[in-house]
Amino acid sequence: MSQILSGKVAVILGGTGGIGIATAKRLADAGAQVVVVGQSDVNKAQRVVDGLAGHGHLAATTPITDSSALAEMASKVKAQYRHVDILVNTAGFTKPIKHGDLDALTDELIDEIMRVNWRAQFAAIRAFRALLDESGDGLVVNVSSISASTGTGSNIAYCAAKAGLDVMAASLGRALAPRIRVLNVSPGVVDTAFVPGRGADFNEKVAMTTPLGRIGTTDDIAAAVEACATHLKFSTGTTIVVDGGRRLS
C-alpha cells in the first residue's frame, strides 16, 4: 500500500457523509492522519475513524455554518497537529424544487442553501488558512457539482451555490498561491442519499443516459480528491469533473 501522504494531516468537513467517509478511507490508506469532522454526532465520526487504516486520526464535530465554531476547530487541530496539509469540504445540503416553481424556492430556503453550500466552505477555508499556509504545500478541495454549469440540479439556488464554489476556486486559487492550492471536484449523480426523494428508479434512469453507463460512487469522488492531493500537484483554481460524462447527455 502506497504511503504517499505519510506525514500529511487532512481535515474532512462532512466527514460522516458518504463522500466524506470514502475520502477519509482513501486519504488514510495513503498514509495521512485524518480529522473526521461531523456536524453534531461525535460517535458517528468516531466510528468512521475506527474504520481507518493507520493511526493518529481524530473524530470531531462542528456546525459548519458557525464561523466561530470553525475557528475553534482550527485551534483544536493546531494544538494536536501543528499544521494542516489538506482541507476537504464535502458537507452540503439541498432540497428538490422544480425550477419552474418560483414560489416554492423561498427566501429562507435560498439563504439556508447559500449558508451551507457556499458560505460554510469559504468560512472553513478562512478558519484553516493559517494552518494550511504553515504546511507550505496546502490543498483545499471543495465538492462542487456539475449543476454549477448545467443548471439542472435539485433547485436553482443549489446550482447557484455550486457555481459560486467554482468561482471561489478560481479566485482563491489565485489569491492563496503559491503556498495553498484550491481545487474543486465536481460530481454528477452519486449513489448516496444526499438528495431527498431520489431512489433506485431515479438512479437507474440517470445511468441509462450517462455515457459511461452508470452513476457515480462515493469512491469515484474520493479517488478524485486523492488525485488532487497526490498527482495533480501543478493544478489550482480549477474544477475537475467526475460525472461519467453525465453533463454531455
C-alpha positions as CSV (number, residue, x, y, z in Angstrom):
1,M,0.0,0.0,0.0
2,S,1.4,3.4,-1.1
3,Q,2.1,5.8,1.8
4,I,2.4,8.9,-0.5
5,L,0.6,11.1,2.0
6,S,2.6,9.9,5.1
7,G,3.1,12.8,7.4
8,K,0.2,14.8,6.0
9,V,-2.7,16.0,8.0
10,A,-6.2,16.1,6.3
11,V,-9.3,17.7,7.7
12,I,-12.6,16.5,6.2
13,L,-15.7,18.6,6.9
14,G,-18.8,16.5,6.2
15,G,-16.6,13.5,7.1
16,T,-19.6,11.4,8.3
17,G,-21.4,11.6,4.9
18,G,-21.0,9.2,2.1
19,I,-18.3,11.1,0.1
20,G,-16.6,12.2,3.4
21,I,-16.3,8.6,4.6
22,A,-14.9,7.4,1.3
23,T,-12.5,10.3,1.2
24,A,-11.3,9.6,4.8
25,K,-10.6,6.0,3.9
26,R,-8.7,6.9,0.7
27,L,-6.5,9.5,2.4
28,A,-5.8,7.3,5.4
29,D,-4.9,4.4,3.1
30,A,-2.4,6.8,1.5
31,G,-0.8,7.5,4.9
32,A,-2.5,10.7,6.0
33,Q,-3.6,11.4,9.5
34,V,-7.3,12.3,9.1
35,V,-9.6,14.6,11.2
36,V,-13.1,13.4,10.5
37,V,-15.5,16.3,11.3
38,G,-19.2,15.6,11.5
39,Q,-22.0,18.1,12.1
40,S,-23.1,17.0,15.6
41,D,-22.7,13.3,16.2
42,V,-19.2,12.6,17.5
43,N,-19.9,8.9,18.0
44,K,-20.7,8.6,14.3
45,A,-17.4,10.4,13.5
46,Q,-15.6,8.1,15.8
47,R,-17.0,5.1,14.0
48,V,-15.5,6.4,10.8
49,V,-12.2,7.0,12.5
50,D,-12.2,3.5,13.9
51,G,-12.5,2.0,10.4
52,L,-9.5,3.9,9.1
53,A,-6.1,2.4,8.3
54,G,-3.1,3.8,10.2
55,H,-3.1,5.9,13.4
56,G,-3.3,9.4,14.8
57,H,-6.7,10.1,13.4
58,L,-9.3,12.3,15.2
59,A,-13.1,12.4,15.4
60,A,-14.7,15.8,16.0
61,T,-17.9,17.8,15.3
62,T,-18.6,21.4,14.5
63,P,-21.6,23.2,13.0
64,I,-20.2,24.3,9.6
65,T,-22.3,27.4,9.4
66,D,-20.9,28.8,12.7
67,S,-17.7,30.7,11.8
68,S,-16.6,30.9,15.5
69,A,-17.0,27.2,15.9
70,L,-14.9,26.6,12.8
71,A,-12.2,28.8,14.2
72,E,-12.3,26.8,17.4
73,M,-12.0,23.6,15.4
74,A,-8.9,25.0,13.7
75,S,-7.4,25.8,17.1
76,K,-8.1,22.3,18.3
77,V,-6.4,20.8,15.2
78,K,-3.5,23.2,15.6
79,A,-3.0,22.1,19.2
80,Q,-2.8,18.4,18.2
81,Y,-1.1,18.5,14.8
82,R,0.5,22.0,14.4
83,H,-0.4,22.3,10.8
84,V,-2.9,21.1,8.1
85,D,-2.0,20.0,4.7
86,I,-5.4,19.1,3.2
87,L,-8.8,20.6,3.8
88,V,-11.7,18.8,2.2
89,N,-15.2,20.4,2.2
90,T,-17.7,17.7,1.5
91,A,-20.6,18.9,3.6
92,G,-23.7,20.2,1.8
93,F,-27.5,20.4,1.8
94,T,-30.2,20.6,-0.8
95,K,-34.0,20.1,-1.3
96,P,-35.6,19.2,-4.6
97,I,-37.6,22.1,-6.0
98,K,-38.8,22.2,-9.6
99,H,-37.1,25.0,-11.4
100,G,-40.3,26.5,-12.6
101,D,-41.9,26.6,-9.2
102,L,-40.5,30.0,-8.1
103,D,-42.8,30.3,-5.1
104,A,-41.5,27.1,-3.6
105,L,-37.9,28.4,-3.6
106,T,-38.5,30.7,-0.6
107,D,-36.1,33.3,0.6
108,E,-35.5,31.2,3.8
109,L,-34.5,28.2,1.7
110,I,-32.3,30.2,-0.6
111,D,-30.5,31.7,2.4
112,E,-30.0,28.3,4.0
113,I,-28.7,26.7,0.8
114,M,-26.2,29.5,0.4
115,R,-25.1,29.3,4.0
116,V,-24.5,25.6,3.9
117,N,-23.1,25.2,0.4
118,W,-21.1,28.4,-0.1
119,R,-20.6,30.5,3.0
120,A,-19.6,27.5,5.1
121,Q,-16.9,26.4,2.7
122,F,-15.4,29.9,2.5
123,A,-15.6,30.2,6.3
124,A,-13.8,26.9,6.7
125,I,-11.0,28.0,4.3
126,R,-10.7,31.3,6.2
127,A,-10.5,29.4,9.5
128,F,-7.9,26.9,8.4
129,R,-5.9,29.3,6.1
130,A,-3.0,29.9,8.6
131,L,-2.6,26.1,9.2
132,L,-2.6,25.4,5.5
133,D,-0.2,28.1,4.9
134,E,2.1,26.7,7.6
135,S,2.2,23.5,5.6
136,G,3.7,25.3,2.7
137,D,2.0,22.7,0.4
138,G,-1.6,23.3,1.5
139,L,-4.5,22.0,-0.5
140,V,-8.2,22.8,-0.4
141,V,-10.7,20.5,-2.2
142,N,-14.3,21.6,-2.3
143,V,-17.0,19.2,-3.6
144,S,-18.9,21.1,-6.2
145,S,-21.5,19.7,-8.7
146,I,-22.0,19.7,-12.5
147,S,-25.2,21.6,-11.7
148,A,-22.9,24.6,-11.4
149,S,-22.5,24.6,-15.2
150,T,-25.5,22.6,-16.5
151,G,-28.1,24.4,-14.4
152,T,-30.1,21.2,-14.0
153,G,-29.6,20.4,-10.3
154,S,-32.0,19.8,-7.4
155,N,-33.0,23.5,-7.4
156,I,-31.9,26.8,-8.8
157,A,-30.3,28.1,-5.6
158,Y,-28.2,24.9,-5.3
159,C,-27.0,25.3,-8.8
160,A,-26.1,28.9,-8.0
161,A,-24.2,27.9,-4.8
162,K,-22.2,25.3,-6.6
163,A,-21.4,27.8,-9.4
164,G,-20.2,30.1,-6.6
165,L,-17.9,27.3,-5.4
166,D,-16.4,27.1,-8.8
167,V,-15.8,30.8,-8.9
168,M,-14.3,30.6,-5.4
169,A,-11.8,28.0,-6.5
170,A,-10.6,30.4,-9.3
171,S,-10.5,33.4,-7.0
172,L,-8.7,31.7,-4.1
173,G,-6.5,29.6,-6.4
174,R,-5.0,32.9,-7.4
175,A,-5.2,34.6,-4.0
176,L,-3.7,31.9,-1.9
177,A,-0.9,30.7,-4.3
178,P,1.8,29.5,-4.1
179,R,1.5,28.0,-0.6
180,I,-2.1,26.8,-0.9
181,R,-3.8,25.2,-3.9
182,V,-7.6,25.3,-4.3
183,L,-9.4,22.7,-6.4
184,N,-13.0,21.6,-6.9
185,V,-14.2,18.1,-7.6
186,S,-17.5,18.2,-9.5
187,P,-19.7,15.1,-9.4
188,G,-22.8,14.3,-11.3
189,V,-25.3,12.0,-9.7
190,V,-23.7,9.9,-6.9
191,D,-25.2,6.9,-5.2
192,T,-25.9,8.5,-1.8
193,A,-29.0,9.7,0.0
194,F,-27.9,13.3,-0.4
195,V,-30.9,14.4,-2.4
196,P,-34.1,13.6,-0.5
197,G,-36.6,11.5,-2.5
198,R,-34.2,10.2,-5.1
199,G,-34.1,6.4,-5.1
200,A,-33.2,3.4,-7.3
201,D,-35.6,4.3,-10.1
202,F,-34.0,7.8,-10.5
203,N,-30.5,6.3,-10.4
204,E,-31.3,3.7,-13.0
205,K,-32.8,6.3,-15.3
206,V,-29.8,8.6,-15.0
207,A,-27.4,5.6,-15.5
208,M,-29.1,4.8,-18.8
209,T,-28.5,8.3,-20.1
210,T,-24.9,8.7,-18.8
211,P,-22.2,7.9,-21.4
212,L,-20.2,5.6,-19.1
213,G,-23.4,3.7,-18.3
214,R,-23.7,4.2,-14.5
215,I,-24.0,6.8,-11.8
216,G,-21.0,7.7,-9.6
217,T,-20.0,6.0,-6.4
218,T,-18.6,7.8,-3.4
219,D,-15.3,6.1,-4.1
220,D,-15.2,7.7,-7.6
221,I,-15.4,11.1,-5.9
222,A,-12.9,10.2,-3.2
223,A,-10.4,8.9,-5.8
224,A,-10.6,12.3,-7.5
225,V,-9.9,14.1,-4.1
226,E,-7.0,11.8,-3.5
227,A,-5.7,12.6,-7.0
228,C,-5.8,16.3,-6.2
229,A,-3.5,15.6,-3.2
230,T,-1.2,13.1,-4.8
231,H,-0.8,13.6,-8.5
232,L,-2.4,16.9,-9.7
233,K,0.3,18.9,-8.0
234,F,0.6,21.6,-10.7
235,S,-3.2,22.3,-10.7
236,T,-5.0,25.0,-8.9
237,G,-8.0,27.3,-9.3
238,T,-10.0,24.8,-11.4
239,T,-12.8,22.3,-11.3
240,I,-12.3,18.6,-12.0
241,V,-15.4,16.9,-13.4
242,V,-16.1,13.4,-12.3
243,D,-19.5,12.5,-13.7
244,G,-19.2,9.7,-16.2
245,G,-19.9,12.1,-19.0
246,R,-23.3,13.0,-17.5
247,R,-23.1,16.6,-18.5
248,L,-22.8,15.6,-22.1
249,S,-26.2,13.9,-22.1
